[in-house]
């Protein structure tokens, strides 16, 4: 919760007006306020980032057996909605310059699958993909771009917010994100009809009739008025959270950058990341060794996402690329990055890292 307690004000308003359902003033205003913040025309508040991505795929007319090109280095929630629709994911490698989808491998994938229905790019850990290059390839092949910006709310690429470059973008407000509603997500687009259709689908596709009329499949995906109230309060402190996340990253970099065995996530001149997580790569030691040592010190760290093409349930799907994603997984560690951490907390982490690397 924000130190100012903004969330309580909006949640109280929902209780006071007895709007506890998946509709109400907080839902409408959260959509409007987030859309205004990122500079997009329309937004639909939903129950999760995964549901937002699912409805984005449906908006892109993805159907059974369609090809969807998807970044491999990501969390499984990026790929799962493709499978919900019975579509076929083709997994794309990253590059070291961005840690995100390689435009070179994307082009190779589209040359192999020129009739692909959509491309799903991820902005990993708050780092922007090279959107200009990726958009250029997508436009050349006439394929819809969907941005999974679940981890990158507030990140900019050349001064414009991630999530707003593709035909559709999604954000997540899960409990571990830079702002949270405990669980929730947002689908954004400049296409008013598609967003209105997503809202309709998120409320079980119930027709405007006195009786319960349904002409198509729907989902229970709409955000509640209570959750939206939390989101409105959190959005007020997003810029403060981004500043804090940047200070955490800069602290780690100042303390650890002179150690030869440690590398840092890329920070390109065209990218202003939200640094949702601060991530390092290791040489001459393994992530497991560092994570195990930190755990004994009561410090939680985690490995980088295991790429989707290495996941057991996705074996058999095509993969375009080499071993960039795999190498980042084998060498990467996500350091503690909670916005409530102070310099004393961060120093305890860096001292522990220095200790294990000296063993």
C-alpha atoms as a printed R data frame, in Angstrom:
    type eleno elety resid chain resno       x       y       z
1   ATOM     1    CA   UNK     A     1   0.000   0.000   0.000
2   ATOM     2    CA   UNK     A     2   1.156   3.566  -0.617
3   ATOM     3    CA   UNK     A     3   2.463   5.458   2.394
4   ATOM     4    CA   UNK     A     4  -0.207   8.084   1.776
5   ATOM     5    CA   UNK     A     5  -3.031   5.541   2.006
6   ATOM     6    CA   UNK     A     6  -4.649   6.595  -1.277
7   ATOM     7    CA   UNK     A     7  -6.043   3.102  -1.780
8   ATOM     8    CA   UNK     A     8  -8.138   3.216   1.383
9   ATOM     9    CA   UNK     A     9  -9.964   6.320   0.181
10  ATOM    10    CA   UNK     A    10 -11.113   4.679  -3.059
11  ATOM    11    CA   UNK     A    11 -11.939   1.324  -1.449
12  ATOM    12    CA   UNK     A    12 -13.996   3.094   1.226
13  ATOM    13    CA   UNK     A    13 -15.861   4.915  -1.520
14  ATOM    14    CA   UNK     A    14 -16.749   1.549  -3.106
15  ATOM    15    CA   UNK     A    15 -18.114   0.242   0.199
16  ATOM    16    CA   UNK     A    16 -19.913   3.478   0.993
17  ATOM    17    CA   UNK     A    17 -21.696   3.397  -2.371
18  ATOM    18    CA   UNK     A    18 -22.231  -0.393  -2.143
19  ATOM    19    CA   UNK     A    19 -20.502  -0.988  -5.482
20  ATOM    20    CA   UNK     A    20 -18.677  -4.248  -4.709
21  ATOM    21    CA   UNK     A    21 -19.315  -5.855  -8.107
22  ATOM    22    CA   UNK     A    22 -17.128  -6.039 -11.238
23  ATOM    23    CA   UNK     A    23 -18.358  -2.624 -12.333
24  ATOM    24    CA   UNK     A    24 -18.560   0.831 -10.805
25  ATOM    25    CA   UNK     A    25 -16.901   4.228 -10.671
26  ATOM    26    CA   UNK     A    26 -13.484   2.901  -9.635
27  ATOM    27    CA   UNK     A    27 -13.366   0.519 -12.599
28  ATOM    28    CA   UNK     A    28 -14.277   3.263 -15.069
29  ATOM    29    CA   UNK     A    29 -11.912   5.808 -13.534
30  ATOM    30    CA   UNK     A    30  -9.002   3.359 -13.239
31  ATOM    31    CA   UNK     A    31  -9.315   2.640 -16.958
32  ATOM    32    CA   UNK     A    32  -9.415   6.342 -17.789
33  ATOM    33    CA   UNK     A    33  -6.568   7.293 -15.452
34  ATOM    34    CA   UNK     A    34  -4.224   4.548 -16.615
35  ATOM    35    CA   UNK     A    35  -4.990   5.251 -20.285
36  ATOM    36    CA   UNK     A    36  -4.222   8.934 -19.716
37  ATOM    37    CA   UNK     A    37  -1.004   8.084 -17.857
38  ATOM    38    CA   UNK     A    38   0.456   5.966 -20.689
39  ATOM    39    CA   UNK     A    39  -1.031   8.043 -23.513
40  ATOM    40    CA   UNK     A    40  -3.468   5.556 -25.040
41  ATOM    41    CA   UNK     A    41  -7.118   6.117 -25.936
42  ATOM    42    CA   UNK     A    42  -8.838   3.102 -24.406
43  ATOM    43    CA   UNK     A    43  -8.334   0.522 -21.640
44  ATOM    44    CA   UNK     A    44 -10.234  -2.427 -20.165
45  ATOM    45    CA   UNK     A    45  -9.667  -3.320 -16.500
46  ATOM    46    CA   UNK     A    46  -9.490  -7.093 -16.087
47  ATOM    47    CA   UNK     A    47  -8.832  -9.765 -13.475
48  ATOM    48    CA   UNK     A    48  -5.203 -10.449 -14.456
49  ATOM    49    CA   UNK     A    49  -2.498  -9.739 -16.992
50  ATOM    50    CA   UNK     A    50  -3.062 -13.255 -18.336
51  ATOM    51    CA   UNK     A    51  -6.745 -12.552 -19.003
52  ATOM    52    CA   UNK     A    52  -5.742  -9.288 -20.706
53  ATOM    53    CA   UNK     A    53  -3.348 -11.156 -22.987
54  ATOM    54    CA   UNK     A    54  -6.013 -13.785 -23.721
55  ATOM    55    CA   UNK     A    55  -8.478 -11.107 -24.798
56  ATOM    56    CA   UNK     A    56  -5.760  -9.358 -26.823
57  ATOM    57    CA   UNK     A    57  -5.247 -12.567 -28.788
58  ATOM    58    CA   UNK     A    58  -8.986 -12.865 -29.349
59  ATOM    59    CA   UNK     A    59  -9.089  -9.221 -30.463
60  ATOM    60    CA   UNK     A    60  -6.341 -10.092 -32.960
61  ATOM    61    CA   UNK     A    61  -8.635 -12.850 -34.272
62  ATOM    62    CA   UNK     A    62  -6.298 -15.654 -33.210
63  ATOM    63    CA   UNK     A    63  -8.030 -18.997 -33.686
64  ATOM    64    CA   UNK     A    64  -7.275 -22.712 -33.495
65  ATOM    65    CA   UNK     A    65  -4.139 -23.745 -35.402
66  ATOM    66    CA   UNK     A    66  -3.074 -20.154 -36.070
67  ATOM    67    CA   UNK     A    67   0.644 -19.429 -35.614
68  ATOM    68    CA   UNK     A    68   1.579 -16.940 -32.893
69  ATOM    69    CA   UNK     A    69   5.215 -15.891 -32.563
70  ATOM    70    CA   UNK     A    70   6.192 -15.425 -28.927
71  ATOM    71    CA   UNK     A    71   9.295 -14.490 -26.967
72  ATOM    72    CA   UNK     A    72  10.818 -17.544 -25.291
73  ATOM    73    CA   UNK     A    73  12.514 -15.786 -22.376
74  ATOM    74    CA   UNK     A    74   9.441 -14.984 -20.299
75  ATOM    75    CA   UNK     A    75   7.036 -16.330 -17.695
76  ATOM    76    CA   UNK     A    76   4.635 -19.054 -18.801
77  ATOM    77    CA   UNK     A    77   1.635 -16.698 -18.573
78  ATOM    78    CA   UNK     A    78   2.818 -15.135 -21.840
79  ATOM    79    CA   UNK     A    79   2.441 -18.408 -23.735
80  ATOM    80    CA   UNK     A    80  -0.515 -19.991 -21.934
81  ATOM    81    CA   UNK     A    81  -3.237 -17.798 -23.526
82  ATOM    82    CA   UNK     A    82  -1.990 -18.819 -26.979
83  ATOM    83    CA   UNK     A    83  -2.736 -22.407 -26.016
84  ATOM    84    CA   UNK     A    84  -6.121 -21.410 -24.535
85  ATOM    85    CA   UNK     A    85  -7.189 -20.528 -28.083
86  ATOM    86    CA   UNK     A    86  -5.786 -23.734 -29.550
87  ATOM    87    CA   UNK     A    87  -3.215 -21.709 -31.479
88  ATOM    88    CA   UNK     A    88   0.389 -22.799 -32.064
89  ATOM    89    CA   UNK     A    89   3.208 -20.887 -30.358
90  ATOM    90    CA   UNK     A    90   6.504 -20.497 -32.160
91  ATOM    91    CA   UNK     A    91   9.139 -19.431 -29.663
92  ATOM    92    CA   UNK     A    92  11.696 -16.727 -30.481
93  ATOM    93    CA   UNK     A    93  15.141 -16.202 -28.947
94  ATOM    94    CA   UNK     A    94  16.333 -12.948 -27.367
95  ATOM    95    CA   UNK     A    95  19.424 -10.832 -28.006
96  ATOM    96    CA   UNK     A    96  22.033  -9.727 -25.488
97  ATOM    97    CA   UNK     A    97  21.467  -6.049 -26.315
98  ATOM    98    CA   UNK     A    98  17.956  -6.002 -24.832
99  ATOM    99    CA   UNK     A    99  17.373  -9.484 -23.290
100 ATOM   100    CA   UNK     A   100  14.126  -9.382 -25.266
101 ATOM   101    CA   UNK     A   101  12.923 -10.701 -28.619
102 ATOM   102    CA   UNK     A   102  15.583 -10.484 -31.294
103 ATOM   103    CA   UNK     A   103  14.363  -8.628 -34.408
104 ATOM   104    CA   UNK     A   104  16.732 -10.818 -36.440
105 ATOM   105    CA   UNK     A   105  15.167 -14.048 -35.211
106 ATOM   106    CA   UNK     A   106  11.693 -12.527 -35.524
107 ATOM   107    CA   UNK     A   107  12.366 -11.886 -39.204
108 ATOM   108    CA   UNK     A   108  13.629 -15.448 -39.629
109 ATOM   109    CA   UNK     A   109  10.472 -16.747 -37.967
110 ATOM   110    CA   UNK     A   110   8.194 -14.667 -40.203
111 ATOM   111    CA   UNK     A   111  10.067 -15.812 -43.288
112 ATOM   112    CA   UNK     A   112   9.360 -19.374 -42.162
113 ATOM   113    CA   UNK     A   113   5.791 -18.600 -41.030
114 ATOM   114    CA   UNK     A   114   4.658 -15.668 -43.229
115 ATOM   115    CA   UNK     A   115   0.994 -16.196 -42.328
116 ATOM   116    CA   UNK     A   116   1.509 -15.911 -38.561
117 ATOM   117    CA   UNK     A   117  -1.487 -14.212 -36.963
118 ATOM   118    CA   UNK     A   118   0.275 -12.285 -34.171
119 ATOM   119    CA   UNK     A   119   3.592 -11.511 -32.481
120 ATOM   120    CA   UNK     A   120   3.813 -11.320 -28.672
121 ATOM   121    CA   UNK     A   121   6.850  -9.376 -27.476
122 ATOM   122    CA   UNK     A   122   7.794  -9.099 -23.793
123 ATOM   123    CA   UNK     A   123   9.554  -6.269 -21.948
124 ATOM   124    CA   UNK     A   124  11.508  -8.436 -19.535
125 ATOM   125    CA   UNK     A   125  12.083  -7.191 -15.976
126 ATOM   126    CA   UNK     A   126  11.115  -3.675 -17.071
127 ATOM   127    CA   UNK     A   127  13.583  -3.510 -19.992
128 ATOM   128    CA   UNK     A   128  12.084  -2.400 -23.288
129 ATOM   129    CA   UNK     A   129  12.475  -4.533 -26.373
130 ATOM   130    CA   UNK     A   130  13.837  -2.792 -29.477
131 ATOM   131    CA   UNK     A   131  10.348  -1.751 -30.529
132 ATOM   132    CA   UNK     A   132  11.270   0.275 -33.579
133 ATOM   133    CA   UNK     A   133  13.044  -2.694 -35.167
134 ATOM   134    CA   UNK     A   134  10.335  -5.161 -34.131
135 ATOM   135    CA   UNK     A   135   7.521  -2.933 -35.396
136 ATOM   136    CA   UNK     A   136   9.327  -2.523 -38.700
137 ATOM   137    CA   UNK     A   137   9.454  -6.294 -39.187
138 ATOM   138    CA   UNK     A   138   5.825  -6.744 -38.111
139 ATOM   139    CA   UNK     A   139   4.646  -4.025 -40.483
140 ATOM   140    CA   UNK     A   140   6.638  -5.511 -43.343
141 ATOM   141    CA   UNK     A   141   4.875  -8.870 -42.902
142 ATOM   142    CA   UNK     A   142   1.492  -7.381 -41.961
143 ATOM   143    CA   UNK     A   143   1.272  -9.150 -38.603
144 ATOM   144    CA   UNK     A   144  -0.368  -7.803 -35.427
145 ATOM   145    CA   UNK     A   145   1.984  -6.835 -32.590
146 ATOM   146    CA   UNK     A   146   0.881  -7.462 -29.000
147 ATOM   147    CA   UNK     A   147   3.048  -6.120 -26.168
148 ATOM   148    CA   UNK     A   148   3.268  -8.090 -22.952
149 ATOM   149    CA   UNK     A   149   4.192  -5.146 -20.735
150 ATOM   150    CA   UNK     A   150   3.219  -6.990 -17.543
151 ATOM   151    CA   UNK     A   151   6.636  -6.192 -16.053
152 ATOM   152    CA   UNK     A   152   7.245  -2.800 -17.650
153 ATOM   153    CA   UNK     A   153   4.504  -0.373 -16.628
154 ATOM   154    CA   UNK     A   154   6.189   3.044 -16.641
155 ATOM   155    CA   UNK     A   155   9.100   2.005 -18.859
156 ATOM   156    CA   UNK     A   156   9.631   4.168 -21.930
157 ATOM   157    CA   UNK     A   157  11.149   3.500 -25.347
158 ATOM   158    CA   UNK     A   158  12.348   6.713 -26.998
159 ATOM   159    CA   UNK     A   159  10.096   8.691 -24.674
160 ATOM   160    CA   UNK     A   160   6.919   6.661 -25.248
161 ATOM   161    CA   UNK     A   161   5.502   4.125 -22.781
162 ATOM   162    CA   UNK     A   162   5.851   0.419 -23.463
163 ATOM   163    CA   UNK     A   163   2.509  -1.203 -24.127
164 ATOM   164    CA   UNK     A   164   1.417   1.606 -26.467
165 ATOM   165    CA   UNK     A   165   3.391   0.659 -29.606
166 ATOM   166    CA   UNK     A   166   1.564  -2.476 -30.687
167 ATOM   167    CA   UNK     A   167  -2.046  -2.868 -31.751
168 ATOM   168    CA   UNK     A   168  -2.657  -4.137 -28.200
169 ATOM   169    CA   UNK     A   169  -0.742  -3.903 -24.943
170 ATOM   170    CA   UNK     A   170  -1.266  -5.492 -21.554
171 ATOM   171    CA   UNK     A   171  -0.213  -4.670 -17.997
172 ATOM   172    CA   UNK     A   172  -0.296  -6.763 -14.832
173 ATOM   173    CA   UNK     A   173  -1.107  -5.647 -11.298
174 ATOM   174    CA   UNK     A   174  -0.229  -8.955  -9.650
175 ATOM   175    CA   UNK     A   175   1.055  -8.824  -6.088
176 ATOM   176    CA   UNK     A   176   4.710  -8.703  -7.128
177 ATOM   177    CA   UNK     A   177   4.442  -5.956  -9.778
178 ATOM   178    CA   UNK     A   178   5.613  -2.347  -9.513
179 ATOM   179    CA   UNK     A   179   2.053  -1.358  -8.592
180 ATOM   180    CA   UNK     A   180  -0.435  -3.962  -7.458
181 ATOM   181    CA   UNK     A   181  -4.138  -4.500  -6.956
182 ATOM   182    CA   UNK     A   182  -3.365  -7.925  -5.390
183 ATOM   183    CA   UNK     A   183  -4.429  -9.402  -8.714
184 ATOM   184    CA   UNK     A   184  -5.507  -7.613 -11.858
185 ATOM   185    CA   UNK     A   185  -4.556  -6.500 -15.335
186 ATOM   186    CA   UNK     A   186  -5.324  -4.022 -18.098
187 ATOM   187    CA   UNK     A   187  -5.758  -4.361 -21.847
188 ATOM   188    CA   UNK     A   188  -5.028  -1.175 -23.794
189 ATOM   189    CA   UNK     A   189  -5.472  -0.104 -27.409
190 ATOM   190    CA   UNK     A   190  -6.377   2.871 -29.560
191 ATOM   191    CA   UNK     A   191  -9.129   0.729 -31.115
192 ATOM   192    CA   UNK     A   192 -12.301   1.627 -29.216
193 ATOM   193    CA   UNK     A   193 -14.406  -1.149 -30.758
194 ATOM   194    CA   UNK     A   194 -11.901  -3.846 -29.811
195 ATOM   195    CA   UNK     A   195 -11.662  -2.632 -26.213
196 ATOM   196    CA   UNK     A   196 -15.440  -2.461 -25.912
197 ATOM   197    CA   UNK     A   197 -15.626  -6.003 -27.284
198 ATOM   198    CA   UNK     A   198 -13.050  -7.116 -24.694
199 ATOM   199    CA   UNK     A   199 -15.135  -5.607 -21.896
200 ATOM   200    CA   UNK     A   200 -18.166  -7.450 -23.236
201 ATOM   201    CA   UNK     A   201 -16.274 -10.740 -23.384
202 ATOM   202    CA   UNK     A   202 -14.919 -10.237 -19.872
203 ATOM   203    CA   UNK     A   203 -18.441 -10.229 -18.415
204 ATOM   204    CA   UNK     A   204 -19.470 -13.621 -19.834
205 ATOM   205    CA   UNK     A   205 -20.563 -12.038 -23.148
206 ATOM   206    CA   UNK     A   206 -23.966 -11.320 -21.681
207 ATOM   207    CA   UNK     A   207 -26.225  -9.558 -24.135
208 ATOM   208    CA   UNK     A   208 -28.260  -6.470 -23.215
209 ATOM   209    CA   UNK     A   209 -31.473  -8.321 -22.573
210 ATOM   210    CA   UNK     A   210 -33.757  -8.642 -19.574
211 ATOM   211    CA   UNK     A   211 -33.134 -12.375 -19.514
212 ATOM   212    CA   UNK     A   212 -29.670 -13.982 -19.570
213 ATOM   213    CA   UNK     A   213 -28.855 -14.121 -23.272
214 ATOM   214    CA   UNK     A   214 -25.477 -15.338 -24.580
215 ATOM   215    CA   UNK     A   215 -24.676 -15.571 -28.297
216 ATOM   216    CA   UNK     A   216 -20.975 -16.354 -27.880
217 ATOM   217    CA   UNK     A   217 -18.420 -17.687 -25.424
218 ATOM   218    CA   UNK     A   218 -17.546 -15.323 -22.580
219 ATOM   219    CA   UNK     A   219 -15.237 -15.167 -19.591
220 ATOM   220    CA   UNK     A   220 -15.306 -14.033 -15.986
221 ATOM   221    CA   UNK     A   221 -12.431 -11.605 -16.503
222 ATOM   222    CA   UNK     A   222 -13.708  -8.191 -15.357
223 ATOM   223    CA   UNK     A   223 -11.909  -6.350 -12.542
224 ATOM   224    CA   UNK     A   224 -13.929  -5.652  -9.401
225 ATOM   225    CA   UNK     A   225 -14.690  -2.150  -8.171
226 ATOM   226    CA   UNK     A   226 -12.768  -2.853  -4.935
227 ATOM   227    CA   UNK     A   227  -9.642  -3.991  -6.767
228 ATOM   228    CA   UNK     A   228  -9.876  -1.026  -9.146
229 ATOM   229    CA   UNK     A   229  -9.961   1.305  -6.143
230 ATOM   230    CA   UNK     A   230  -6.658  -0.151  -4.975
231 ATOM   231    CA   UNK     A   231  -5.277   0.339  -8.478
232 ATOM   232    CA   UNK     A   232  -6.289   3.995  -8.572
233 ATOM   233    CA   UNK     A   233  -4.433   4.609  -5.333
234 ATOM   234    CA   UNK     A   234  -1.361   2.723  -6.505
235 ATOM   235    CA   UNK     A   235  -1.255   4.581  -9.802
236 ATOM   236    CA   UNK     A   236  -0.787   7.830  -7.891
237 ATOM   237    CA   UNK     A   237   2.589   6.593  -6.610
238 ATOM   238    CA   UNK     A   238   3.827   4.844  -9.765
239 ATOM   239    CA   UNK     A   239   6.415   7.515 -10.554
240 ATOM   240    CA   UNK     A   240   7.715   7.309  -6.974
241 ATOM   241    CA   UNK     A   241   7.997   3.525  -7.308
242 ATOM   242    CA   UNK     A   242   9.944   3.863 -10.548
243 ATOM   243    CA   UNK     A   243  12.371   6.299  -8.908
244 ATOM   244    CA   UNK     A   244  12.854   3.885  -6.021
245 ATOM   245    CA   UNK     A   245  13.419   0.911  -8.341
246 ATOM   246    CA   UNK     A   246  15.990   2.958 -10.249
247 ATOM   247    CA   UNK     A   247  17.782   3.832  -7.009
248 ATOM   248    CA   UNK     A   248  17.889   0.139  -6.056
249 ATOM   249    CA   UNK     A   249  19.425  -0.765  -9.417
250 ATOM   250    CA   UNK     A   250  21.942   2.088  -9.168
251 ATOM   251    CA   UNK     A   251  22.925   1.008  -5.637
252 ATOM   252    CA   UNK     A   252  23.612  -2.545  -6.787
253 ATOM   253    CA   UNK     A   253  25.548  -1.280  -9.790
254 ATOM   254    CA   UNK     A   254  27.682   1.083  -7.717
255 ATOM   255    CA   UNK     A   255  28.540  -1.690  -5.253
256 ATOM   256    CA   UNK     A   256  29.045  -4.588  -7.665
257 ATOM   257    CA   UNK     A   257  29.984  -3.168 -11.056
258 ATOM   258    CA   UNK     A   258  33.717  -3.394 -10.358
259 ATOM   259    CA   UNK     A   259  33.542  -7.173  -9.825
260 ATOM   260    CA   UNK     A   260  34.697  -8.962 -12.975
261 ATOM   261    CA   UNK     A   261  32.468 -11.987 -12.393
262 ATOM   262    CA   UNK     A   262  29.277  -9.869 -12.392
263 ATOM   263    CA   UNK     A   263  27.421  -8.378 -15.356
264 ATOM   264    CA   UNK     A   264  24.292  -6.229 -15.308
265 ATOM   265    CA   UNK     A   265  21.111  -6.115 -17.331
266 ATOM   266    CA   UNK     A   266  21.447  -3.840 -20.392
267 ATOM   267    CA   UNK     A   267  20.396  -0.205 -20.204
268 ATOM   268    CA   UNK     A   268  20.171   1.246 -23.706
269 ATOM   269    CA   UNK     A   269  20.208   4.978 -24.426
270 ATOM   270    CA   UNK     A   270  16.689   4.800 -25.923
271 ATOM   271    CA   UNK     A   271  15.294   2.964 -22.910
272 ATOM   272    CA   UNK     A   272  14.228   4.343 -19.532
273 ATOM   273    CA   UNK     A   273  13.405   1.144 -17.612
274 ATOM   274    CA   UNK     A   274  11.224   0.892 -14.535
275 ATOM   275    CA   UNK     A   275  13.788  -1.666 -13.222
276 ATOM   276    CA   UNK     A   276  10.981  -3.820 -11.842
277 ATOM   277    CA   UNK     A   277  13.715  -6.252 -10.861
278 ATOM   278    CA   UNK     A   278  17.471  -5.730 -10.728
279 ATOM   279    CA   UNK     A   279  19.171  -8.654 -12.430
280 ATOM   280    CA   UNK     A   280  22.818  -9.676 -12.661
281 ATOM   281    CA   UNK     A   281  24.692 -12.339 -14.611
282 ATOM   282    CA   UNK     A   282  27.512 -14.430 -13.180
283 ATOM   283    CA   UNK     A   283  30.774 -15.859 -14.436
284 ATOM   284    CA   UNK     A   284  32.799 -18.622 -12.729
285 ATOM   285    CA   UNK     A   285  29.952 -19.494 -10.385
286 ATOM   286    CA   UNK     A   286  26.356 -20.630 -10.740
287 ATOM   287    CA   UNK     A   287  23.078 -18.914  -9.864
288 ATOM   288    CA   UNK     A   288  22.221 -21.850  -7.595
289 ATOM   289    CA   UNK     A   289  25.385 -21.370  -5.549
290 ATOM   290    CA   UNK     A   290  24.662 -17.671  -5.022
291 ATOM   291    CA   UNK     A   291  20.940 -18.196  -4.367
292 ATOM   292    CA   UNK     A   292  21.657 -20.969  -1.847
293 ATOM   293    CA   UNK     A   293  24.169 -18.812  -0.002
294 ATOM   294    CA   UNK     A   294  21.824 -15.828   0.113
295 ATOM   295    CA   UNK     A   295  19.025 -18.067   1.369
296 ATOM   296    CA   UNK     A   296  21.181 -19.063   4.339
297 ATOM   297    CA   UNK     A   297  21.511 -15.340   5.056
298 ATOM   298    CA   UNK     A   298  17.708 -15.004   4.891
299 ATOM   299    CA   UNK     A   299  17.932 -13.116   1.591
300 ATOM   300    CA   UNK     A   300  15.656 -14.182  -1.240
301 ATOM   301    CA   UNK     A   301  16.982 -14.190  -4.797
302 ATOM   302    CA   UNK     A   302  15.653 -16.048  -7.815
303 ATOM   303    CA   UNK     A   303  16.897 -17.343 -11.163
304 ATOM   304    CA   UNK     A   304  16.010 -15.692 -14.434
305 ATOM   305    CA   UNK     A   305  12.882 -17.104 -16.116
306 ATOM   306    CA   UNK     A   306  13.475 -20.531 -17.608
307 ATOM   307    CA   UNK     A   307  12.903 -20.053 -21.356
308 ATOM   308    CA   UNK     A   308   9.674 -21.454 -22.714
309 ATOM   309    CA   UNK     A   309  11.370 -23.636 -25.324
310 ATOM   310    CA   UNK     A   310  13.062 -25.511 -22.454
311 ATOM   311    CA   UNK     A   311   9.811 -26.106 -20.559
312 ATOM   312    CA   UNK     A   312   8.576 -29.719 -20.535
313 ATOM   313    CA   UNK     A   313   5.007 -28.845 -21.535
314 ATOM   314    CA   UNK     A   314   6.158 -26.887 -24.588
315 ATOM   315    CA   UNK     A   315   8.427 -29.526 -26.092
316 ATOM   316    CA   UNK     A   316   7.593 -30.106 -29.722
317 ATOM   317    CA   UNK     A   317   6.880 -26.470 -30.573
318 ATOM   318    CA   UNK     A   318   9.247 -24.748 -32.971
319 ATOM   319    CA   UNK     A   319  12.024 -22.514 -31.664
320 ATOM   320    CA   UNK     A   320  13.792 -19.885 -33.759
321 ATOM   321    CA   UNK     A   321  17.178 -18.707 -32.505
322 ATOM   322    CA   UNK     A   322  20.328 -19.905 -30.823
323 ATOM   323    CA   UNK     A   323  21.140 -19.958 -27.088
324 ATOM   324    CA   UNK     A   324  20.887 -16.366 -25.864
325 ATOM   325    CA   UNK     A   325  17.819 -16.987 -23.701
326 ATOM   326    CA   UNK     A   326  19.332 -20.215 -22.432
327 ATOM   327    CA   UNK     A   327  22.600 -18.505 -21.478
328 ATOM   328    CA   UNK     A   328  20.773 -15.728 -19.613
329 ATOM   329    CA   UNK     A   329  18.807 -18.368 -17.715
330 ATOM   330    CA   UNK     A   330  21.976 -20.297 -16.870
331 ATOM   331    CA   UNK     A   331  23.851 -17.237 -15.600
332 ATOM   332    CA   UNK     A   332  21.195 -14.787 -14.360
333 ATOM   333    CA   UNK     A   333  20.044 -13.966 -10.829
334 ATOM   334    CA   UNK     A   334  17.181 -11.643  -9.848
335 ATOM   335    CA   UNK     A   335  18.251  -9.701  -6.767
336 ATOM   336    CA   UNK     A   336  15.894  -8.467  -4.026
337 ATOM   337    CA   UNK     A   337  14.216  -5.367  -5.452
338 ATOM   338    CA   UNK     A   338  11.351  -4.515  -3.125
339 ATOM   339    CA   UNK     A   339  10.560  -0.804  -3.098
340 ATOM   340    CA   UNK     A   340  10.483  -0.866   0.720
341 ATOM   341    CA   UNK     A   341  14.190  -1.781   0.914
342 ATOM   342    CA   UNK     A   342  16.532   0.835   2.374
343 ATOM   343    CA   UNK     A   343  20.272   1.243   1.854
344 ATOM   344    CA   UNK     A   344  21.031  -0.911   4.885
345 ATOM   345    CA   UNK     A   345  19.004  -3.755   3.381
346 ATOM   346    CA   UNK     A   346  20.724  -3.344   0.021
347 ATOM   347    CA   UNK     A   347  24.169  -3.240   1.611
348 ATOM   348    CA   UNK     A   348  23.440  -6.521   3.385
349 ATOM   349    CA   UNK     A   349  22.668  -8.071   0.002
350 ATOM   350    CA   UNK     A   350  25.781  -6.738  -1.734
351 ATOM   351    CA   UNK     A   351  28.044  -7.721   1.156
352 ATOM   352    CA   UNK     A   352  26.669 -11.248   1.030
353 ATOM   353    CA   UNK     A   353  27.260 -11.407  -2.737
354 ATOM   354    CA   UNK     A   354  30.842 -10.217  -2.312
355 ATOM   355    CA   UNK     A   355  31.360 -12.821   0.375
356 ATOM   356    CA   UNK     A   356  30.159 -15.762  -1.697
357 ATOM   357    CA   UNK     A   357  32.209 -14.682  -4.722
358 ATOM   358    CA   UNK     A   358  35.339 -14.596  -2.581
359 ATOM   359    CA   UNK     A   359  34.868 -18.185  -1.375
